[in-house]
């Protein structure tokens, strides 16, 4: 989709067992999604100024999820 938002991404990853975490005070827009059960992390940048996820990031996330067979 071309209008997939960051909030929708958080909901999707949460449903797959990932928890969102900031990477510290100086992380800027970087965030970490970590799944404790399978010990897998996904590091991304929050989209800005828009809340829409870029297509290259959607492809990256799909590859990450397929790699872990979620």
Secondary structure, 3 states (H helix, E strand, C coil): CCCCEHHHHHHHHHHCCEEEEECCCCCCCEEEEEECCCCEEEEEECCCCCCECCHHHHHHHHHHHHHCCC
